Amino acid sequence: MRRAYLDYNATTPLAPEVFEAMKPYWLDDYGNASSVHWYGQRAKSAVEQAREQVARLIGAQPAEVVFTGGGTESDNAAIFGVVGAATSAAKHVVATTIEHHAVLFTARALEQRGVGVTYVRVGSSGVVDPFDVARAVRPDTVLISVMHANNELGTIQPLEEIGGIAREHDVYFHTDAVQTVGKTPIDVEKLGVDLLSLSAHKFYGPKGVGALYIRPGTPFRSLLYGGHHERDRRAGTENVPGIVGLGRAAELAGEHLQADALRVATLRDRFEEGVLSSVPLVSINGDFHRRVPGTTNISFRGIEGEGFVIALDLGGVACSTGAACSSGSIEPSHVLAAIGKTNEQARSSIRFSFGRYSTPEDVDFVLGILPGIAARCRAMTPSWKEAVRKEAVRKQAFSRQLSAVSEPV
Ligand code: PLP
């Protein structure tokens, strides 16, 4: 059966080059990177090479890179790390309403411990206004955490401006760059960030490994207690094969960055144009221009998103909704709610994401079957008939207005 994977924001396939680089560290070079013997030193030197590779990709120094168990851990470590190390009696954090749950739920956990948190709202574009971030800063603010690109919309946040605001107010600045590292050029100096989270499996590396960049001088308390690994910033025996994979993925990302971005944007645009021209009553969510190359989030009016994703999957297409399943019920995406979408609009929205191994044939295959599947799903949705009726009324009213304007007086 023909299949097309359009869910690169959820995870990416492992690059064959990454797999090859990792292999020896499963089978032969299995030493513990903390051991003094030959095996240990081979592992250690591989870990240090990976640290250099990651540092190079983000414009950092190797000593500023801490390996973690992925994006979620990096986000938790950054936020708990800075807040935990702050010595002031009152502590306050600024985040946005469209952060990933790895940040939002960490912020909520802080609130339960008495830390103040301000969630800055974003407009319908899905891009935060730096002035709103500046307004949210208080004398007791210790950290601003704003993601680089949103995982559902792909919208890119104005980090350089926010970095300037953080510096001006003497506040530390963290960014969750899980959806941009490996996809767009990153320079921690240019962005003005003090901490940056990244995750290997979003850019053709293995799952369960990531890194946190920490600018020297940033107060930081380790999340984990144990050995003195990672210069006391993350206890626990290093996941050597995973780290080697992350390093190689970072190196490859550096080599492929521009070509990948161009190709992936072309595919995404071809897909969007195809959907817009072949399926009625669809619209793109979030800012059209400030986006990472491979992401589109589309509302299919009158469609129930979960059912549509399942129907597409049965047709061989992998994509996703931003909905979260909690206690047996489906919660519409908090990101779409944050940009002002109604429950119905949010429930009808689907994210399609493209990457290095996506092809024009994938796009054409999906465009070949998607309109029919959408029509079938809509026919089964009671709200679709209502949506069609409302659209007809809207069009009639519009043409009446037009003819009134053009009638000679
Ligand atoms: N932050 C963002 C923006 C993400 O998209 C994700 C993963 O979907 C994460 C954090 C969590 O990363 P990980 O899956 O490596 O824990």
Boltz pocket constraint, residues with backbone or C-beta under 6 A from the ligand:
constraints:
  - pocket:
      binder: B
      contacts: [[A, 9], [A, 10], [A, 69], [A, 70], [A, 71], [A, 72], [A, 73], [A, 75], [A, 100], [A, 102], [A, 147], [A, 149], [A, 150], [A, 151], [A, 176], [A, 178], [A, 179], [A, 198], [A, 199], [A, 200], [A, 201], [A, 208], [A, 209], [A, 210]]
      max_distance: 6.0
